[in-house]
Each structure stands twice: as structure tokens, then as C-alpha cells.
Amino acid sequence: MTPARARSARWRPLGLPVLGAVGTIALWWSATVVFGIRPFFLPAPPDIVAAFRAQPAYLLREAGATLTETTVGFGIAVLAGLLLSVALTVWRALERATLPVLVALNSVPKVAVAPLLVVWLGFGLRPKIVLVVLICFFPIVVATMAGLTSTPAELGELSRSLSASVWQTYLKIRLPWALPQVFVGLKVAISLAVIGAVVAEISNPSGGLGAVIVLSGMSLDTPLAFAAIVLLALLSTAMFYLVVALERLLVPWARDITG
């Protein structure tokens, strides 16, 4: 490969997403200009930048609150989801007794649960963190169970021939084999975690970017609401690619297995 092609291949993974983002912003801006859309209905990118520059400390503080709720809730969901997945795959009777309950609980609309969490847990961080856990817990459990139960039969026979215990088999064979599937669940869950935090903040607008959206809507400040939405999109994208980077660091063979 020539040096020019090598440089092109190296920059393509970064250049294409940037090109897509720039094209979307240009199309959005052009639409507001061509159709004469007022900022009250759909602010143009300069209006959103101006709204951010007017209150940067306020928006960044609320973004930090949303980030805290998301990371804490996601961390709890990951730990609980991994432990429960291992337990369900080790004890099949527990899986048959518990999995239908988990499916039923997951089918409950989280928007309906959010106000009840405020009643049960009060205002503040706790109901928001709990809603984040509830909304991203199930994808982690399902993906981890799928990975743990997909171990090739020959590897299971190998562990039995070496007289490995159940936990040795999980730690040395089943869990490493399941990691690519586990990260599929983590990537789905981290996006849902941000959504869960925003749903909780809208139901309990005491802080966070969801509260900014609610309060700016009440005051008819559409550019400020869009500034909060853009920050949420950036936050969600950054956290997603952080999980992707962690996957590439811990599971460098994932692409060979999954794709």
C-alpha cells in the first residue's frame, strides 16, 4: 500500500463521521434559510451556538448532572446485569423462574414508572439513577446470557476433560468467549442510559439537561432547548464511542468472531 493510501485508510474512520455531521448541519442550516423558518419553531445552528454562549456555565453544569446520573446508573446496571446473567446460566431452574418476570418488568413503559419513582424515592438523584438502571439493565442481561450460552460444545468438552470446575470454565472459557456479545449489550445499554436519565429529568425537573428542555419549553426559549438537545447528543455519542474503545482494547478479536 502506498503512503498516500495508508494515510487515507487511517483517516477514513474519523473523516466520514465528521463529513456526515457537517453535511447534516449544512442541510439543517440551509433549510432554515431557504424556507424562512423562525428560531421559535426551528433554530438554525448559529442560534443554538448563541444560546450556548449566553449560558455556558449553566448548560455545562446541567450536562454534568446528566452525566453523573447516566454513569452511576449504567455502572450499577452493568454489575447487576453481569452477575444475574452468570447466575441464570449456571442455575437453569433459576432462569426458568426468573426470566419471565424480567421480561414482564421490562415491558412496563419507563415513562409511566418515572413519576412513581419520585413518589417512592423522593426528589434528587436516586429516582433518576434507578430509572437509568431499569432502562438499560435488560439489554445487558439478554446479551450476556446469549454470549454465555453460545460457547462451542468442543470447548465445553475440553474443560470437562481437564476436570475444570464450573467457575474455572466460566472464567477461562465461557466469559472470554461471551465478551463480544456482552459488548453488544453494553453499546445498546449506554445509549438507553442517556434516554433513561432524560426521561427521569423531565418527570423530575430538578436538574440535568432534561430539566433544561422542560424549563426552556415553558419559557418559549427554543434555542436553549435545542442547545440542551445538542449537548445530549454529544454526550450520548461520546459515551457510546468510549464503550467501543473499551471493546477494542479488551476484545481485539471481536471483529473476527462477529463479523
N, C-alpha and C positions, 0 to 999 in steps of 0.2 A: 504494500500500500504506500502510495506517495505521501510526502509530508503534508501536502495540501488536503488530501482526502482524510488523513489521520486527524488533522485539526477540525475538519468539517464533521467527522463522526463524533469527535469529542464534544463539540459544542451543540450538536443537534438535539440531545435530550433537554438542554436548557433553552435553546433558541426557539424551538417550536412552541412550547407553552407560552413563552414571552410574546411571540408573534401572535398567537391566538388571543392573548389578553389584550394586546394593543389593538388588534383588529376589532374586538368586541367593543372596546371603549370608543374607538373611532366611529363605529357604526351607531352606537348609542348617541354620541355627541351629534353626529350628522342628522339623526332622526329628530332630535330636539330643535335643531336649527331649521331644517327643511320644513317641518310641519308646524313650527312656531309654538311648541309646547311650553307652557308656562312652568316655572320651577315649582309652583304649588302642586302641580299634578305629577310631573316627572322632571326632577332637577338634572341639569347637564353636569358632566364631570367637574367643570370649574366651580359650579355652585356647591358641590359636595366638598371640594377642597377648601373653599371659603368657609363653609360651616365648620370643618375640622380646625382650620386655622383660628377661628373665632373662639373655640373652646377646647384646645388640645389637652389641657390637664384633666378636665372633666371627662372627656371621652377615653383617655388612656387609663384613668382611674377605674372607670366602669368596665373597660376591657380587662383590666387586671382582676376585677371581681369575677367576671365570667370565666376567665382562665383558671382561677383558683377553684371555682365550683366544678369546672369540667375535669381538671386534672385529678382532683381528690376523688370525685365520683368515679371517674374512669379507672383510677388505681384500685379502688375498692372492688369494682366490678371485675377487673382482671383477676385479682387474687381470689375472690369468692368463686368466680366462674371456673377458673382452672382447678381449684380444689374440688368443687362439686362435680366437674366433668370426670376427674380421676375416680372419685367415689362411685359415680354412676356406672362407669365402665368396669370397675372392679367387682361391684356387687350388682348383678343383673336384677335381683329381686328389688333392690332399691330403685333401679332405673324404671322398672315397670310400675312401681308405686308412685314415683315422684314426677316422671316426665309428663304425664297428662296434666298434672297440677300446674307445672311450669308453663305448658302450652296455654292452658286456660288463663293463667295470670298475665301472660304476655299479650293475649288477645284483648285485654281491657285497655280502652283508649287512655293514653297517659295524660291527655288534656283533661279528662274527667277526674283523674286521680290528683292532679296538682292542687286544686283548691282544698281537697280533703287533707293533704299533707300539711297544709298551713294550719288547719284546724287541729290536727293531731300533734304537730311538732312546733307550731308557732312560727313567727317570722324569723328571718335571718338565713344563715347558710344551710342549716340542717335539712329543711324540706327540699331545697334546690339540689343538694348533693344526693339525697335519697332518690329524687326523680331521675337524675343522671344515671345512678346505679340501675334503676329499674329499666330504663330505656335501652341501655347498652349491655345488660347482663346476658340476655337470652342469645344474641348472636355469638357471644364468646363461648357459651356453653355448647351450642349446636355445632359450631365449627371445631371446637376442641374434641368433642365426642366423635365427630366424623373422622378426625385425624387419628385419634387413639384406636378406633376400631378398624382402621384401614391398613394395619400392619400386615405385610405379606405373611402367608402361612409358613413359608420356609424359615423366616426369621423367628417365628414363634417356636418352631421345631428346634431350631438351633439353640435357643435359650433353654428349652427343656433338656436338650442333650447335654448342656453344660451345667445342669442342675441349678440354674439361676432361680432365685426367689421371685415372687410376684413383683416386689418393689424394685429389685435389680432389673427385671425385664422392662418395667416402666421407665426407669431412669436411663438405662443404657440403650434400649431399642425402641420402645413404643413412643416415648416422648420426643426423642430426636426425629423419628420418622413423621410424627404428627406436627412438628413445628411449622412447616409451610402452610398447612391448613389452619393452624392456630392463628397465624398472622393474617390470614384472610378474614377471620372473625374480628381480629383487633382493628383492622383497617375499616371494616364496616362499623364497628362499635365506636371508634373515635369520632367519626362523622355524626353518628347519632347522639354522642355525648354532648356535643355543642348544641344540637337541636333540643335535647332534654333540658340543658341549662337555660336556654332562651324561653322555652315553654314555661319553666318554673318561674323565671323572672317576670314574664308577662302576667302570670297569675298572682305573683307576689312582687310588685314593682318597688322593692326597697333598695335595689342596687343591681348593677350589671347592665350590659348593653340592651337586653330585652326591656328593662325598665326605661332606658333612654328612648327606645322606639315608642313605648306606650305614652310617655310624658310628652315627647315631641309631637306625637299624633294629637294629643289633647290640645296642645298649643298651636297646632296647624303649621309646625315647623318641619316641612317635608325634607328640606336639605339635611337637617340634623338627623332625621330618622334614617335617611339614606347613608349618611356618614357612619352611623352605627351599624347598618347592614353591611357596608363595605368592610368595616373592621371585623365583623363576624365572619365574613367570607375569607378574609386574610388569615384570621385566627384558625378557622377550620382547615384551610389549605395547609398552613404551616404545621399543624399538629398531625395531619394525615401524612405529610411527607416526612415528618420526624419518625413516625412508625415505619414507613417504608425504608428509611435509612437504617433504622434499628434492625429490620428484617434482613437487609443486605449485609449488615455487619455480623449478625448472629447466624443467619441461614444463607450462606453464599451459594449453596447448591439448590435453593428453592426453585430457581428458574428451570433447572434441568429436570426437576421432578414434575413441576406443574405445567411446563409449557413447551 
